[in-house]
Amino acid sequence: MVIKSPQDFGAGILFILFGAAGLYVGSDLTFGSARNMGPGYFPMLICGLIALIGLIVTVKSLAIEGPAIERIQLRPIVFILLAIAAFGILISEIGAVLSSILLIMFAAYARRDVKPVETVVFAVTTAAFVVIIFVYALGQPMPVWWGR
């Protein structure tokens, strides 16, 4: 057995593991039937499909040539995690507008070829939509600016 596509093989194994973990966690829920679905019906169905897709991808990786597994890039992981953490920590202190702008600015630096002007325009636009949708339309209890 020769793995011809290491990337697909790894992805397939992960899908199988996630699907199996979901099936195990949901095994305590009542499955029911298609006519009378229990609380475990949909989660178990989705987890089973995820595991099946993983099996298909894994088998395909043994038959069809594909790309090798690339080296792990730490920069995107660090900047995305930093962006999410900064947003979560700062939103109650500096408000939705500024923390949304900081989220986009930090996340943008996950790439090496950041265009500052475009990033600022995108960040301000996104912050406006965050306030319109989450604060005003959905009524989420988050301050728009600091101190409010």
C-alpha positions as CSV (number, residue, x, y, z in Angstrom):
1,M,0.0,0.0,0.0
2,V,1.6,3.2,-1.2
3,I,0.2,6.6,-0.3
4,K,0.2,8.6,-3.5
5,S,-1.4,11.8,-2.0
6,P,-0.1,12.4,1.5
7,Q,-2.2,15.6,1.9
8,D,-5.4,13.8,1.0
9,F,-4.5,10.8,3.2
10,G,-3.9,13.1,6.2
11,A,-7.2,15.0,5.6
12,G,-9.1,11.8,5.2
13,I,-7.8,10.3,8.4
14,L,-8.7,13.6,10.3
15,F,-12.2,13.4,8.8
16,I,-12.6,9.8,9.9
17,L,-11.3,10.7,13.4
18,F,-13.7,13.7,13.7
19,G,-16.6,11.7,12.4
20,A,-15.9,8.8,14.8
21,A,-15.5,11.2,17.8
22,G,-18.8,12.8,16.9
23,L,-20.5,9.4,16.7
24,Y,-19.0,8.4,20.0
25,V,-20.1,11.7,21.8
26,G,-23.6,11.5,20.3
27,S,-24.1,7.8,21.1
28,D,-25.9,8.6,24.3
29,L,-28.6,10.6,22.4
30,T,-31.7,8.9,21.1
31,F,-31.5,8.4,17.4
32,G,-35.1,7.9,16.5
33,S,-36.2,7.3,12.9
34,A,-36.7,9.4,9.7
35,R,-40.4,9.9,10.6
36,N,-39.8,10.6,14.3
37,M,-36.3,12.0,14.7
38,G,-34.7,12.0,18.1
39,P,-32.1,14.5,19.3
40,G,-29.3,12.4,18.1
41,Y,-30.6,11.8,14.6
42,F,-29.1,14.8,12.7
43,P,-25.8,15.0,14.6
44,M,-25.2,11.2,14.1
45,L,-26.2,11.5,10.5
46,I,-23.7,14.4,9.9
47,C,-20.9,12.7,11.8
48,G,-21.5,9.5,9.8
49,L,-21.3,11.4,6.6
50,I,-18.1,13.2,7.7
51,A,-16.5,9.8,8.5
52,L,-17.7,8.4,5.1
53,I,-16.2,11.4,3.3
54,G,-13.0,10.8,5.2
55,L,-13.0,7.1,4.1
56,I,-13.5,8.1,0.5
57,V,-10.8,10.7,0.6
58,T,-8.4,8.3,2.3
59,V,-9.0,5.5,-0.3
60,K,-8.7,8.1,-3.1
61,S,-5.3,9.1,-1.7
62,L,-4.1,5.6,-2.3
63,A,-5.1,5.6,-6.0
64,I,-4.6,9.1,-7.3
65,E,-1.4,11.2,-7.2
66,G,-1.6,14.4,-5.2
67,P,0.4,17.1,-3.4
68,A,2.7,16.4,-0.5
69,I,2.1,17.8,3.0
70,E,3.5,21.3,3.2
71,R,5.5,22.7,6.0
72,I,3.4,24.2,8.8
73,Q,3.2,28.0,8.5
74,L,3.3,29.5,12.0
75,R,2.7,33.1,11.0
76,P,-1.0,32.7,10.0
77,I,-1.7,30.6,13.1
78,V,-0.2,33.1,15.5
79,F,-1.8,36.2,13.9
80,I,-5.3,34.7,13.6
81,L,-5.2,33.4,17.2
82,L,-3.9,36.8,18.3
83,A,-6.7,38.6,16.4
84,I,-9.4,36.5,18.0
85,A,-7.9,36.7,21.5
86,A,-7.5,40.5,21.2
87,F,-11.1,40.9,20.0
88,G,-12.5,38.8,22.8
89,I,-10.4,40.5,25.5
90,L,-10.9,44.1,24.2
91,I,-14.5,44.2,23.1
92,S,-16.0,45.0,26.5
93,E,-13.3,47.6,27.1
94,I,-13.0,49.5,23.8
95,G,-16.2,48.6,22.1
96,A,-17.3,46.8,19.0
97,V,-16.0,49.3,16.5
98,L,-12.3,49.5,17.6
99,S,-12.1,45.8,18.5
100,S,-13.5,44.8,15.1
101,I,-10.9,47.1,13.4
102,L,-8.1,45.6,15.5
103,L,-9.4,42.1,14.7
104,I,-9.1,42.7,10.9
105,M,-5.7,44.5,11.2
106,F,-4.2,41.7,13.3
107,A,-5.7,39.0,11.0
108,A,-4.5,40.7,7.9
109,Y,-0.9,40.3,9.0
110,A,-1.3,36.5,8.7
111,R,-0.3,37.2,5.1
112,R,3.1,38.6,4.1
113,D,1.8,40.9,1.4
114,V,-0.4,43.1,3.4
115,K,-1.8,46.2,1.7
116,P,-2.3,48.7,4.6
117,V,-4.7,51.1,2.8
118,E,-7.0,48.3,1.6
119,T,-6.8,46.6,5.0
120,V,-7.9,49.8,6.8
121,V,-10.8,50.4,4.4
122,F,-11.9,46.8,4.8
123,A,-11.5,47.0,8.6
124,V,-13.6,50.2,8.9
125,T,-16.3,48.7,6.6
126,T,-16.4,45.5,8.5
127,A,-16.6,47.4,11.8
128,A,-19.6,49.3,10.5
129,F,-21.4,46.1,9.5
130,V,-20.6,44.5,12.8
131,V,-22.3,47.4,14.6
132,I,-25.3,47.6,12.3
133,I,-25.9,43.8,12.3
134,F,-25.0,42.7,15.8
135,V,-25.7,45.8,17.9
136,Y,-28.6,47.4,16.2
137,A,-30.3,44.7,14.2
138,L,-29.8,41.7,16.5
139,G,-29.7,43.8,19.8
140,Q,-26.5,42.1,21.1
141,P,-25.5,43.7,24.5
142,M,-22.0,45.0,23.5
143,P,-20.7,48.5,23.7
144,V,-20.2,50.4,20.4
145,W,-17.5,52.6,21.8
146,W,-15.4,52.4,24.9
147,G,-17.1,53.3,28.2
148,R,-20.7,52.7,26.9
